[in-house]
Amino acid sequence: MCALQNTAYCAILHCRYPAAPLPNAMHDLLITRATVLLPNEVAENHAVAIRQGRIIALGQAAEAFDQLPTLDLQGDWLVPGFIDVQVNGGGGVLFNDAPTVDTLQRVLAAHRPFGTTRLLPTLISTDHTRMRAAMDAVRAAQAAGMSGVLGLHLEGPFLNPLRRGVHDAAQFRSLTLDDVDWLCASNCGHLMLTLAPELQSLEHIARLAAENVTVMIGHSAADTETTLNALRAGARGFTHLFNAMPPWQGRAPGVLGAALLDDDSYVGLIVDGHHLHPASIDLALRCKPRGRCVLVTDAMSTVGSTLQQFPLGTQTVTLRNGCLQTDDGTLAGSALDMISAVKRCIQQHGLAPEEAFRMASTWPADLLGRSDLGRIAPGASADLLRLSPDLQVKASWLAGAMQNHA
């Protein structure tokens, strides 16, 4: 039964987007002759057995489940489904414009052909009413079985106007105790909150972290000491590293210096050829320990659509040569999809394919504290991708439910 308590609406929802599988559809399957990305190695000619949406066995142990329907991958890659923790929109819609279940369904459908099986819909700085609507939509989507919606990423409004990017600075403010109480009680799955620590109290950051809110630092002009104190209080990492933060200076390393020197924090990287110079990406990969660099898209409504221009508040955003900009040239999110980010890491930055795959799957899962996601291992959710040798997404599974994309 649909948890939205509106079966007619749910039926309409699934008819409108027929490519998406029914949310609770589970498939038992034996996958054979795959090149499998395991947690610690790449295994060729390997088997994976799936039952009731979870991985139950690997290798020879999986082959014992030969009574299951079998799919021969003929040497293709089998990797964990990608997890994107910063997705503003897709399929022609922005979550900010319409924070509804319908929007979430369209965004999920737009990103899945590019390998993203789970995501955090992202709401950029807005008022309290729209934030509440976004939380309600996420709860309703999850209750309706949209397991691809992991929760919600609130990128603001607790940011620094000096580093606003395309955010509406009129919405910016500091966290209050009432905000903290409300956020801690959100009950919408994983809640990620991007904030500027120089404008918040450490007590509020510590409370949020203690209540399992994933606090990220971004759109900030904090000095190094303030940033490190926020990390000690429980902040987990940095939203779109290098962007919307001051450059490193010899006497003022700032947010960037703290991010690159702290071994425990995670950093999000937008690898689209526009947000970051290749040397900046290489620097982050050299400075951060393995497992701490996470690919994000910061995708807008253009992904999975033919849209070339759209409004963002009072501004107009235009897609030119793969780059989204306002009329004054300010970057406004990205037109990036996750498989393109993975390919760029491999082809332009020399990463081994397995490491690029992990940056899009395992490490984001670790950032969220989800050991059951982002890896191919017994007990993990069967969130999987079939990739051709040239890294085209041929099929995907979400909790065992398959879609063909080739």
N, C-alpha and C positions, 0 to 999 in steps of 0.2 A: 504494500500500500504506500502511496506517495506521502511522505512526511509533510509536504506542503498542504495536505488535506484539501487538495484541489485536483482531483484526478483528471478532470477535463483539461486543465491548464497543462498538466504534465504530459498528456497525450499530444496536445498541440506542440509543446516544446520539442518532443522527439520527432514529430512529423516534419517540423520546420527544418530540422538539421538531420536528415536521414543518414548522413555519413557517420554520425556519432553512435557508438554502441549503447544499448540500454545500460543504465548506470550499474545495475546489479547483475548483469550477465557475467557468468563465470564459465571459463572453458578449461577442460582438462586436456593436456597436450604433452606429447613427447617430441621435443625438438632434437634433431640429430644432425651430424656432420656440420657443426657450426664452429666458427672461430670465436671462442667465448672469452670475454673479458671477466676474469675471476678477480677476487679482491687482491691477490698478490701475484698474478701471472696471467698470461694469455695462453689458453689451451686450444689447440687445433683439433679438428675432427672430434669435437666434444658433444656430449648430450646433456640436455636439461629437461627434467620432468616437472610438469606443472599440474597441480590439483587444487581446485577451489580457489583459484586466484593467487596461490602461493607456490614458490619453488620448493619442491620436496626432495629432490635428489639431483646429483651431478655425475657426469662421467659414466663409469661402468654401473654404478648404483642406479643411475637414471635409466640405463638401458634395460634394466630388469622390469621396468614398467611398460613393456612392449604391448600390453593390452590397450594402452591409451592411443587415441588418434595420433598419427605421426606426421611430422613436417620435416622434410629433408632440406636444410639450408644450403647444401652444395658448396660449403666453404665460406659462405657469407659471414660477416661479423654479426655477433649477438652481444649487445652491450646494454647496460642499464638505461632505462628511460631517462631523459634529461629533466632536470628540475630547475626552473627559472624563478628566482625569488624577487624579480622586479619586472613586472609586466603591466604596463599602463593600458594596453588595449590590443586590438587585432580584429581582423574581419570587418573593418570599416567602422568600428565603435571604440569609444574611450570609456573606461569605467567611471571617470569623473563626470562625464556627461549624463550617464544613465546607470547608477549603481543598482542594478537589478539582476535577477536570476537569468533573464534572457540575455543580457550583456555577457555575463559570465559564460554561458553556454557558447555564445558566438566566439568569444576570445579563446576558449579551450579548443573549439573546432578549428580556429585559424592557426593555432600554434602546433597542434599535434602532427600535421604532415611534415613539420620541420624537426620532429624528434622530441618536443617537450610534452611529456606525459603528465607532469604535475607542475603547478605554479602558484605563486602568490600574486593575486590581482593587486595592483598598486594604485592607491589613491593619493594624488599629489595635493598639496596644501589647500584646504577648503574649510568650510564652516562645520560646526558641531552637528548640525542637522544632516548634512550629507555624509559625514563620517558614520553617524548612526545608521543611515540608510545602507551604507556599504556593509557594515557589520551584519545588518539584518539580511541582506542579500546573500552574504557568504554563509550564514547559518542556514538559510533556506535551501541554498544550493547543496550544501553538505547533507542536509536532511533528505533531500531528493535523490541522493546517491551520486552526486558529482564528485567522485573521489579525486578528480584532477585538481580541484580547488583545495589547496592545503590550508588556507587561512587568509590572512589579509596583511598587506604591507602598507602602513601609513607613512608616506614620505612627507613629513611635516604634519601640522603647521608650526612645529616647535623649532624653527630654523632661524638662521642669521640673515637679515636682509642684505648684508654686505656680500653674500654669496648666494643670492636667490635663484640664479639661473632664469628659467622661465616661470618659476612659481610666482603667485600673486602675493607680494609682500604685505598687502593689506590684511591678509589672513594670518600673518605670523604672530605668535605670542609665546610666552613662557608657560611651562607646565604648572598647573595648580594642583593642590591636593585632590580636588574633585576630579580633575583629569586623570590623575594616577589611579584613584579608586575605580573610576569607570573603565579605564584601560585594563586594569588587573582583573576585572570581572567580565571581560568581553566575551569569553566562551565561544570563540569563533575559530577554533583550531589554532594554528600557529599565528601569533600576532607578532609582526616585525614593526619596529618603530624607528624611523630615521630622525635624529635630532641634532641640534648644535649644542654640545655640552657646556660651552661658555655661558649660555643663557639659562641653564637649568641648575637645580641644586643636586649635589651628589646623592643626597638622601632620596630624592625622587628616582634617580637612575638606579640606585641600589634596590629600592623597593620594586621597581618594574622588573629588574633582572631576577630578583628573588621569586617573583610571581610568574616566571617563565615567559616574560615578554622578551623577544630578541631585540635588544637595543643596538642600533647601528648609528655610527657617527657620520654626518654628511651635511652639506650646505653650511659649512662651519668655518669660522676664522679663528678657532681656538689656538692658543699657544701649546707648545709641546707638553708642558707640565699639566695643564688643564686636561688635555687629551689623555695623558697617561693616568691621571686620577680617575677619569671616567671609565677607562678600561679596568682599573683596579676595583671600581665600584660595580662592575658587572657588564659593561658594554662589550658586545661580542665582535664587532668589526666595523668596517667602513663601507659606506655606500658609494658606488662608482668612484673608485680611487682616482686621484688627480683632478677630477672634475668637481667644480664648485668648492674648491679649497685653495688657499694661497700656495704659491710655489715655495719650495724649500729655499731658505736663505741661510748663509753661513752662521749668522747670529740669531736666526729665528727659524728653526726647522719646522715648527708649527705642526698642524695636523698630519701633514704628509710625512714629516720626519718620524713622528710617533708610530704612524701606520707601518712604515717600512722597517722600523727597528724592533717593533714588538713581535715576538715569535708566536704568541698565542692567538692573536686576533686574525680574523678573516678579512679579505679585501675583495670587493666586487670589481670586475674588469669588463668594460664594454669594448670588445675587440671587433670594431666595425670599420676601422680605417679612417674614422673621422674624429672620434672622441679622444683618441690617444695616439701619440707618435709611437712608432714601433719600438724606439729606444725606451720609452716609458714602460711599455709592457715588459720588455726584457729586464729592465731594472727591477720591477716588482717580482718577476719570476726568480731573479737571482737573490733578492733580499728576503723574501718570505720563505719560511720552511715549506717543504712539500706538504700539500694538503690544505694550504691556507689561501690559495688563489682560486676564486670562484667566478665562473663566467655568468654574466647577466646580460640581458638584451636591452632593458629599459625601453621595450618596444611600445610603439604607439599604434594607432588604428590602421595604419597602412599595411602592416604585416598580414599576409593572407588576403589582400584585397587589391583592387585597382585604384584605390584612392590616391590622389596626388596632392591634395590640399585639404586642410580642415581647420576649423576655428579652435583656439585654445584660450578660453576666457575672452579678453578683448583683442587678442592677437590672432594673426593668421599664420599657420605653419604650412610650409611648402616643401615637397620632396623634390630635390634636385641632385642628380648624380649619386643617388643612394644616401643622401644626407638630408635630415629634417632641420629646417631653420625658420626662425621668424623673419620678418622683413628687415630687421636690423642685424641679421646674421647670427643671432644667438641660437645655439644648439637647443633643440626641443625634443628630448628623447631620441629614439633611433628607429630606423626601418630594418633593424637587424633581426634575424631569426637565429635560433641556437645552433643548428647544424652549420650555418655559415660561419659563426664564431669559432666553432670547433675546427672547421677546415682552415680558417685563417691562422689559428694557432699552430697547426701542423705545417702548412705550406709556407708561411711567412716567418714563423718564429722557431721552426725546427723542433717542435715538441714531438715526442713519440705519440702515435695515435692513442695508445692506451692512457697516456697522461692527459691529453686533451679531452678524452671521453670522461675521465674522472673529474676534471674541472667543471664539467657540465652535469654531473650526476652524483658521484660519491661525495665530493667535498661540499656541495650545497646541502646534501642530506645530513652530513656531519655538522654543518653550521646550525641546522635546525634540531640537532640531537636525535635524528631518526636513523637508527642502525638497521631498520627494516626496509629502508629505501636506498636507492642509488647503488645497489650492488647485486651481483648474481651469486646468491648463497642460499643454502637450505634455510627455510623459514622466512626469507625476504619476500616482499610482495613481487608478483610477476609483472613488473613494469620493465618492458624490454623493447629494444629496437633491433630490427634487421636492417643492416647496412650493406650495400654493395661494396666491392673492393675500392671503388672511387667515392665512397661515402655518400651515396644517394640513399635516402630513407625509403626502404621498400615496404616495411610493415612496422607496426607498433602494437604493443600490448600494454594495457592498463589494468592491473590486478587480474591478469589473465584474459581480459577481453581484447580481441584482436581487431585491428583495422589494417587493410591493405592500402598502400600509398603509391605503389609503382604503377 
